[in-house]
Amino acid sequence: MKNDAGMLVFDRCVMNAVPSEENIVVGVSLLNMSWEDTKGLPSQILMTAPRKALLDKAQAEQAIVVKAF
């Protein structure tokens, strides 16, 4: 899931709208057809990270927390 975490690294002009002490959160709901076998697969993925850490490429990847539900 670390490859998907790149979604949280936005353009600086977009990030400027969020105060530096706030977190950026991206949630994704995974929709499946009724006939699909989804055992063991998440239905939602939530990625969070402090805005300040995302602006620093060295810290960004380690700062991102990914949870699957």
C-alpha positions as a LaTeX table, in Angstrom:
\begin{tabular}{lrrr}
\hline
Residue & $x$ (\AA) & $y$ (\AA) & $z$ (\AA) \\
\hline
Met1 & 0.00 & 0.00 & 0.00 \\
Lys2 & 2.96 & 2.35 & 0.28 \\
Asn3 & 2.81 & 2.98 & $-3.48$ \\
Asp4 & $-0.73$ & 4.30 & $-3.12$ \\
Ala5 & 0.42 & 6.72 & $-0.45$ \\
Gly6 & 1.76 & 9.02 & $-3.17$ \\
Met7 & $-1.79$ & 10.35 & $-3.39$ \\
Leu8 & $-1.13$ & 12.34 & $-0.23$ \\
Val9 & 1.75 & 14.35 & $-1.65$ \\
Phe10 & $-0.04$ & 17.26 & $-3.29$ \\
Asp11 & 1.12 & 20.37 & $-5.10$ \\
Arg12 & 2.29 & 23.08 & $-2.69$ \\
Cys13 & $-0.44$ & 25.50 & $-3.82$ \\
Val14 & $-3.12$ & 23.00 & $-2.80$ \\
Met15 & $-1.39$ & 22.29 & 0.50 \\
Asn16 & $-1.22$ & 26.00 & 1.37 \\
Ala17 & $-4.98$ & 25.96 & 1.99 \\
Val18 & $-4.43$ & 23.56 & 4.92 \\
Pro19 & $-2.82$ & 24.94 & 8.11 \\
Ser20 & 0.58 & 23.36 & 8.84 \\
Glu21 & $-0.58$ & 21.83 & 12.16 \\
Glu22 & $-3.46$ & 19.96 & 10.49 \\
Asn23 & $-3.49$ & 16.46 & 8.97 \\
Ile24 & $-4.26$ & 15.51 & 5.39 \\
Val25 & $-6.66$ & 12.56 & 5.17 \\
Val26 & $-7.67$ & 10.57 & 2.10 \\
Gly27 & $-10.32$ & 7.86 & 2.36 \\
Val28 & $-11.17$ & 5.39 & $-0.38$ \\
Ser29 & $-14.13$ & 3.02 & $-0.46$ \\
Leu30 & $-13.59$ & $-0.07$ & $-2.59$ \\
Leu31 & $-16.76$ & $-1.19$ & $-4.30$ \\
Asn32 & $-17.19$ & $-4.80$ & $-5.33$ \\
Met33 & $-19.77$ & $-6.75$ & $-7.24$ \\
Ser34 & $-21.94$ & $-9.13$ & $-5.21$ \\
Trp35 & $-20.43$ & $-12.17$ & $-6.97$ \\
Glu36 & $-16.83$ & $-11.24$ & $-6.11$ \\
Asp37 & $-14.99$ & $-13.06$ & $-3.32$ \\
Thr38 & $-13.83$ & $-10.27$ & $-1.00$ \\
Lys39 & $-12.71$ & $-12.38$ & 1.96 \\
Gly40 & $-9.57$ & $-10.88$ & 3.44 \\
Leu41 & $-9.83$ & $-7.71$ & 1.35 \\
Pro42 & $-10.51$ & $-4.27$ & 2.83 \\
Ser43 & $-13.64$ & $-2.35$ & 1.90 \\
Gln44 & $-12.05$ & 0.97 & 2.87 \\
Ile45 & $-8.54$ & 2.41 & 2.98 \\
Leu46 & $-7.70$ & 5.49 & 5.05 \\
Met47 & $-4.39$ & 7.36 & 4.64 \\
Thr48 & $-3.38$ & 10.17 & 7.02 \\
Ala49 & $-0.29$ & 12.30 & 7.52 \\
Pro50 & 0.62 & 15.65 & 9.04 \\
Arg51 & 0.67 & 18.38 & 6.38 \\
Lys52 & 4.06 & 19.60 & 7.58 \\
Ala53 & 5.64 & 16.17 & 7.06 \\
Leu54 & 4.21 & 15.81 & 3.54 \\
Leu55 & 5.99 & 18.97 & 2.42 \\
Asp56 & 9.35 & 17.38 & 3.24 \\
Lys57 & 10.13 & 14.57 & 0.78 \\
Ala58 & 12.51 & 12.94 & 3.26 \\
Gln59 & 9.76 & 12.65 & 5.91 \\
Ala60 & 6.70 & 12.14 & 3.72 \\
Glu61 & 6.79 & 8.38 & 3.18 \\
Gln62 & 7.50 & 7.58 & 6.85 \\
Ala63 & 4.80 & 9.99 & 8.05 \\
Ile64 & 1.94 & 8.40 & 6.11 \\
Val65 & $-0.25$ & 6.04 & 8.13 \\
Val66 & $-2.36$ & 3.59 & 6.11 \\
Lys67 & $-5.29$ & 1.74 & 7.67 \\
Ala68 & $-7.47$ & $-0.82$ & 5.94 \\
Phe69 & $-10.98$ & $-1.63$ & 7.16 \\
\hline
\end{tabular}
